[in-house]
Amino acid sequence: MGEYKKPKTAEEFEQNFSQIKPLMDASMAYYESSRCLFCYDAPCVTACPTGIDIPLFIRQINNKNTKGAAKTIYDSNYFGNACGKVCPTEVLCEGACVYNHRDAKPIEIGRLQSYATQDAMQKEITLYQPAPANGKKVAIIGAGPAGIACACELSLLGYEVHIFEAKSQPSGLTLYGVAPYKITNEEILQEVEYLQNQFGFKICFNERVDSEKLVELEKNYQAIFLGIGLGKTRFPFPMEKEMPNVIGATEIIEQLKVNHLTTNLGDQVIVIGGGNTAMDAASEAARLGAKHVTLAYRRSKEEMGAYEFEYDLAKAVGVQGVFNAQPLEIIGTDQAEAVRFVRTELVDGNVRPIEGSEFTIACDAVIFATGQSKQVDFLNKIKDLELDDKGKIKVKEASFQTTNPMYFAGGDAVNGGAEVVNAAADGKQAALGIHDFLIA
């Protein structure tokens, strides 16, 4: 453990958090694209939630038509560059590549995707022109992938689109919740700016929507899209009081993305959870210089929700897994000094504590990656908007229209928490639903 030293300069931070999918150069992209078999009914396309014509854009790269490749990608996914880096390609498009059945390395689809889109952004190539204004306005709440994808598609159809974003920068969890070794803030902001320049939608930052604002939006816009994402981290048991070194995973990732060099977790860090966010938080703690990072999960390793490659990334930087360990309490007066756990076993599909098996692990910080709360309080302010029993917004499958006809929704607030690519797909489809609704 402890192979990373705490970064004290921007250069040291960049070194510790170096990109796991670095950008290809032209030679690398040409060679990799040459390996593609350009399958008919390609399984990689079926595996992509946005249905990008992957064989086509790879062939275009191979023919040195990078502009055409970028257009093919963005036609299906407005977050083409970001998704090339942050998507779990290992289990989606690359996981479906036919080379996996030949004991050969699958095509590096994600890196090729980022290569083509990055080239278009750097050269400021215009791929789209908004349609003439149709006189109708749509409001979007939340500048995450779903909201921005919705804005792009609506602008293409001639709508005036305004996005209202509570934070000071766009892109939701893509910016604030994705580990910096997957994508840099600069790359994310560059793509949003590239899209804004082409589609012309407006983002109103630091604009938190409350009940009064909702009334105003309903009066001034013909439709409203909810791309609000999820709320703060849910803790698995009540905390008697807040402790400065007990924090949610999405909150610590955001803190790290915004304040690279002032985030300090100490030498011994415990991360509680078994999903992909837990893996990111644990990897980040190690790259911040923690000497011992323990990943604790209440079930077995095989039952973790995280992708195997994400756990492998965490192990590669020295993270140690402790499984069948359920947290019982945080030990400490003013701050966490240790976590008390109990060993668990699976009985009839349920996790049960093993009597007399309690143990403690000392720590300087505790990170909970135990899921995020739904923004139910806000959603309950919208008249006739129905939620399911888990607090997710109910929508029609094809149009993403909610039970309040004026409102549409997509992304994490609907699916409960998925990938950036799923949110981008939702936003685009919802835009088509809004269009059908407004021209009816």
C-alpha positions in Angstrom: 0.0 0.0 0.0 1.0 3.6 -0.2 2.6 3.6 -3.7 1.2 7.1 -4.3 2.4 10.2 -2.4 -0.1 13.0 -1.7 0.0 15.4 -4.6 1.2 18.9 -3.7 1.3 20.4 -7.2 -0.9 20.3 -10.3 1.8 18.2 -12.0 1.9 15.7 -9.2 -1.9 15.5 -9.2 -1.9 14.9 -13.0 0.7 12.2 -12.6 -1.3 10.4 -9.8 -4.5 10.7 -11.7 -3.1 10.0 -15.2 -5.8 9.0 -17.7 -6.6 5.2 -17.9 -7.8 5.8 -21.5 -5.3 8.3 -22.9 -6.1 10.0 -26.2 -4.8 8.1 -29.3 -2.8 9.9 -32.0 -3.5 9.5 -35.7 -1.2 6.6 -36.2 -2.6 4.6 -33.2 -6.2 5.3 -34.4 -5.4 4.2 -37.9 -3.8 1.0 -36.7 -6.6 0.2 -34.3 -9.3 0.9 -36.8 -7.6 -1.4 -39.2 -8.3 -4.3 -36.9 -12.1 -3.9 -37.1 -13.9 -6.7 -39.0 -16.8 -4.3 -39.8 -19.3 -6.9 -38.8 -22.8 -7.1 -40.3 -25.4 -6.7 -37.5 -22.5 -5.8 -35.3 -23.0 -6.9 -31.7 -21.2 -3.8 -30.5 -23.9 -1.6 -31.9 -26.6 -3.6 -30.1 -24.7 -3.3 -26.8 -24.5 0.5 -27.1 -27.4 2.2 -25.3 -27.4 5.0 -27.9 -27.0 2.7 -30.8 -24.0 4.4 -32.4 -23.1 2.8 -35.8 -19.7 1.7 -34.5 -18.4 -0.2 -37.6 -19.3 2.9 -39.7 -17.4 5.4 -37.6 -14.4 3.1 -37.3 -14.3 2.6 -41.1 -14.5 6.4 -41.5 -11.5 6.8 -39.1 -9.6 4.1 -41.2 -10.4 6.1 -44.3 -9.1 9.3 -42.6 -12.6 10.8 -42.6 -12.4 11.9 -39.0 -15.1 14.6 -39.4 -17.5 11.9 -40.8 -16.7 9.7 -37.8 -17.4 12.4 -35.3 -20.7 13.2 -37.1 -21.7 9.5 -37.0 -21.0 9.4 -33.2 -22.7 12.6 -32.4 -25.8 11.7 -34.5 -26.5 9.0 -31.9 -24.8 10.4 -28.7 -24.3 14.1 -27.9 -21.9 13.1 -25.2 -19.7 11.2 -27.7 -16.4 12.3 -26.4 -17.1 11.9 -22.7 -18.8 8.5 -23.2 -15.7 7.3 -25.1 -13.8 7.8 -21.8 -16.2 7.2 -19.0 -18.5 4.5 -20.4 -18.0 1.0 -19.1 -17.0 -0.1 -22.7 -15.5 -3.3 -21.2 -19.0 -4.6 -20.6 -20.9 -2.7 -23.3 -19.5 -2.3 -26.9 -16.1 -3.7 -26.3 -17.5 -6.5 -24.2 -19.7 -7.5 -27.2 -16.8 -7.3 -29.7 -16.4 -10.6 -31.7 -12.7 -10.6 -30.9 -13.6 -11.7 -27.3 -14.6 -15.1 -28.8 -11.2 -15.4 -30.5 -9.1 -14.9 -27.4 -8.0 -11.6 -28.9 -8.1 -8.1 -27.5 -11.4 -6.4 -28.5 -11.3 -3.2 -30.6 -10.6 -0.2 -28.4 -13.9 1.4 -29.4 -14.0 3.9 -26.6 -10.6 5.4 -27.4 -11.4 5.5 -31.1 -14.6 7.3 -30.3 -12.8 9.9 -28.2 -10.2 10.3 -30.9 -12.7 11.2 -33.5 -14.8 13.6 -31.4 -11.7 15.2 -29.8 -10.4 16.0 -33.3 -13.7 17.6 -34.2 -13.7 19.7 -31.1 -10.1 20.8 -31.4 -10.6 21.9 -35.0 -14.0 23.5 -34.1 -15.6 21.6 -36.9 -19.3 22.5 -37.4 -21.4 19.4 -37.6 -24.9 20.8 -37.0 -27.0 23.9 -37.6 -30.1 24.5 -35.5 -33.4 24.6 -37.4 -35.1 27.9 -37.9 -36.9 29.0 -34.7 -40.4 27.6 -34.4 -41.5 30.1 -31.8 -41.8 27.5 -29.0 -39.7 27.4 -25.8 -38.7 24.5 -23.6 -37.1 24.7 -20.1 -34.7 22.1 -18.9 -34.0 21.7 -15.2 -30.4 20.2 -14.7 -27.4 20.6 -17.0 -26.4 17.0 -16.8 -26.0 14.6 -19.7 -29.8 14.0 -20.0 -30.5 17.7 -19.9 -27.8 18.7 -22.4 -28.7 15.9 -24.8 -32.3 17.0 -24.7 -31.3 20.6 -25.4 -29.2 19.6 -28.4 -32.0 17.6 -30.0 -34.6 20.2 -29.3 -32.4 23.0 -30.7 -31.9 20.9 -33.8 -35.7 20.9 -34.2 -36.0 24.7 -33.9 -36.9 25.1 -30.2 -35.6 27.9 -28.0 -34.0 26.0 -25.0 -33.0 27.3 -21.6 -31.3 25.1 -19.1 -31.5 25.9 -15.4 -28.6 24.5 -13.4 -28.2 24.8 -9.6 -24.4 24.5 -9.7 -21.8 26.8 -11.3 -20.7 24.5 -14.0 -22.5 22.1 -16.4 -22.5 18.3 -16.9 -23.8 17.0 -13.6 -22.1 13.9 -12.4 -20.0 13.7 -15.5 -18.1 16.7 -14.1 -18.7 16.3 -10.4 -19.0 12.6 -10.0 -16.6 10.8 -12.4 -13.1 10.0 -11.2 -10.4 12.4 -12.7 -8.4 9.4 -14.0 -11.2 8.7 -16.4 -11.8 12.2 -17.8 -10.5 15.6 -16.9 -12.7 18.6 -16.1 -11.2 20.4 -19.1 -12.4 17.7 -21.5 -15.9 17.7 -20.1 -16.3 21.5 -20.3 -14.8 21.6 -23.7 -17.5 19.2 -25.1 -20.3 21.2 -23.5 -18.9 24.4 -25.0 -18.6 22.7 -28.4 -22.2 21.6 -28.2 -23.4 25.1 -27.1 -21.6 26.8 -29.9 -23.3 24.5 -32.5 -26.8 24.3 -31.0 -27.2 27.7 -29.3 -29.0 26.6 -26.2 -28.5 28.7 -23.1 -27.5 27.5 -19.6 -28.4 29.6 -16.6 -26.0 28.7 -13.8 -26.4 29.0 -10.1 -30.2 28.9 -10.8 -31.8 26.6 -8.3 -35.4 25.9 -9.1 -37.9 26.3 -6.2 -41.7 26.3 -6.1 -41.9 30.0 -7.2 -39.6 29.3 -10.1 -41.6 26.3 -11.2 -44.7 28.5 -11.5 -42.7 30.9 -13.6 -41.4 28.1 -15.9 -44.8 26.7 -16.4 -46.1 30.1 -17.4 -43.3 30.9 -19.8 -42.4 27.6 -21.5 -44.5 25.1 -23.4 -42.8 22.0 -21.9 -40.3 21.3 -19.1 -37.7 18.5 -19.0 -36.5 17.2 -15.6 -32.9 16.1 -15.7 -32.3 16.6 -12.0 -30.3 13.5 -11.3 -30.1 12.2 -7.7 -29.5 13.8 -4.3 -26.9 13.3 -1.6 -25.5 10.0 -0.4 -27.8 7.8 1.7 -26.2 6.6 4.9 -27.0 2.9 5.9 -27.7 3.9 9.5 -28.6 7.2 11.3 -25.7 9.4 12.2 -26.0 11.0 15.6 -24.1 14.0 14.5 -22.0 15.1 11.5 -18.3 14.4 11.5 -15.9 16.2 9.2 -14.2 13.0 8.1 -17.3 11.0 7.3 -18.5 11.8 3.8 -20.4 10.4 0.9 -18.6 9.1 -2.1 -20.2 11.4 -4.7 -19.5 14.3 -2.4 -15.8 13.5 -2.0 -15.4 12.9 -5.7 -17.0 16.3 -6.3 -14.7 17.9 -3.8 -11.7 16.3 -5.4 -12.8 17.4 -8.9 -13.3 21.0 -7.8 -10.4 21.3 -5.3 -7.6 19.1 -6.5 -4.9 19.9 -4.0 -6.9 20.7 -0.9 -8.7 17.4 -0.5 -7.0 15.4 2.2 -8.3 12.0 3.5 -5.3 11.0 5.7 -3.4 7.7 5.8 -6.1 5.2 6.6 -9.4 5.4 4.6 -12.4 3.1 4.8 -14.8 3.0 1.8 -18.1 1.3 2.5 -20.0 0.0 -0.5 -19.8 -2.4 -3.4 -20.8 -0.5 -6.5 -18.8 1.3 -9.2 -18.8 4.6 -7.2 -17.2 2.8 -4.3 -14.4 1.6 -6.6 -13.8 5.1 -7.8 -13.8 6.5 -4.3 -11.3 3.9 -3.1 -9.0 4.4 -6.1 -9.1 8.1 -5.6 -8.2 7.8 -1.9 -5.2 5.7 -2.8 -4.1 8.2 -5.5 -4.4 11.0 -3.0 -1.7 9.3 -1.0 -3.6 7.2 1.6 -1.3 4.4 2.8 -4.1 2.0 3.6 -7.5 2.0 1.8 -10.0 -0.6 2.9 -13.1 -1.4 0.7 -15.7 -2.9 3.0 -18.8 -4.6 1.6 -21.6 -6.3 3.5 -21.9 -9.1 0.9 -19.4 -11.4 -0.9 -17.1 -10.2 -3.6 -19.1 -12.1 -6.2 -22.3 -10.2 -5.2 -20.8 -6.7 -5.6 -22.6 -4.5 -8.1 -19.4 -3.1 -9.4 -18.0 -4.2 -12.7 -15.1 -6.5 -12.4 -12.7 -4.2 -14.3 -13.6 -1.4 -11.8 -12.6 -3.6 -8.9 -9.4 -4.6 -10.7 -8.6 -0.8 -11.1 -9.0 -0.4 -7.4 -6.8 -3.4 -6.5 -4.1 -2.2 -8.9 -3.6 0.9 -6.8 -3.4 -1.1 -3.6 -7.0 -1.1 -2.3 -7.8 -4.0 0.0 -11.2 -5.6 0.0 -13.0 -6.8 3.1 -16.2 -8.7 2.3 -19.2 -9.9 4.3 -18.6 -7.0 6.6 -21.5 -4.8 7.6 -20.9 -1.5 9.3 -22.6 -1.0 12.7 -21.4 2.3 14.0 -18.8 5.0 13.6 -16.5 5.2 16.6 -15.3 8.7 17.7 -16.4 11.8 19.5 -15.7 14.8 17.3 -14.6 12.8 14.3 -14.4 9.2 13.1 -11.6 7.2 14.6 -12.7 3.7 13.6 -15.7 1.8 12.2 -17.2 -1.2 14.0 -18.3 -4.0 11.7 -20.0 -7.4 12.1 -19.3 -10.4 9.9 -22.3 -11.5 7.7 -23.6 -14.6 6.0 -26.3 -15.2 3.4 -29.4 -17.0 4.7 -32.2 -17.6 2.3 -31.0 -14.7 0.1 -30.8 -12.3 3.0 -27.7 -10.8 4.7 -27.6 -11.9 8.4 -25.0 -10.8 11.0 -23.0 -13.5 12.6 -23.3 -13.3 16.4 -20.1 -12.5 18.2 -18.1 -11.6 15.1 -17.8 -7.9 15.6 -14.4 -6.2 14.8 -13.1 -2.7 14.3 -10.9 -1.0 11.7 -9.2 2.3 12.6 -9.4 5.2 10.1 -8.7 8.8 9.3 -11.7 9.1 7.1 -14.8 7.1 6.2 -16.4 7.3 2.7 -19.9 5.9 2.3 -20.7 4.7 -1.3 -24.1 3.4 -0.3 -26.4 4.9 -3.0 -27.9 8.4 -3.4 -31.3 9.7 -2.2 -34.0 10.6 -4.6 -35.0 14.3 -4.8 -38.5 13.6 -3.6 -39.1 16.8 -1.8 -38.6 18.8 -5.0 -40.5 16.5 -7.2 -43.5 16.6 -4.8 -43.8 20.3 -5.6 -44.9 19.5 -9.1 -48.6 19.0 -9.5 -49.8 15.6 -10.6 -46.3 14.2 -11.0 -46.3 10.6 -9.9 -43.3 8.7 -8.5 -42.9 5.0 -8.0 -42.4 3.4 -4.5 -38.6 4.1 -4.8 -39.0 7.8 -5.5 -38.2 7.5 -9.2 -40.2 9.6 -11.7 -42.8 7.6 -13.6 -42.6 8.1 -17.4 -44.0 6.7 -20.6 -41.5 4.3 -22.1 -41.3 5.8 -25.6 -41.8 9.5 -25.0 -40.4 10.0 -21.4 -43.5 12.0 -20.7 -44.5 12.1 -17.0 -48.0 11.9 -15.5 -48.1 15.7 -15.7 -48.3 16.1 -19.5 -46.2 19.3 -19.5 -43.3 17.6 -17.9 -40.8 15.1 -19.3 -37.9 13.4 -17.5 -34.9 11.3 -18.0 -31.5 10.2 -16.6 -30.9 9.1 -13.0 -34.1 10.6 -11.7 -36.0 8.1 -13.9 -33.7 5.1 -13.9 -32.4 5.4 -10.4 -28.8 5.7 -11.3 -27.1 4.4 -14.5 -24.3 5.4 -16.9 -23.7 8.7 -18.6 -24.6 7.0 -21.9 -28.0 6.0 -20.6 -28.7 9.6 -19.5 -27.7 10.9 -23.0 -30.0 8.4 -24.6 -32.9 9.3 -22.4 -32.4 13.0 -23.0 -32.5 12.7 -26.8 -35.5 10.4 -26.8 -37.3 12.7 -24.4 -36.7 15.6 -26.8 -38.5 13.7 -29.6 -41.3 13.0 -27.1 -41.5 16.7 -26.4 -41.6 17.5 -30.1 -44.4 15.1 -30.8 -46.3 16.5 -27.8 -45.9 20.1 -28.9 -46.8 19.6 -32.6 -49.9 17.4 -31.9 
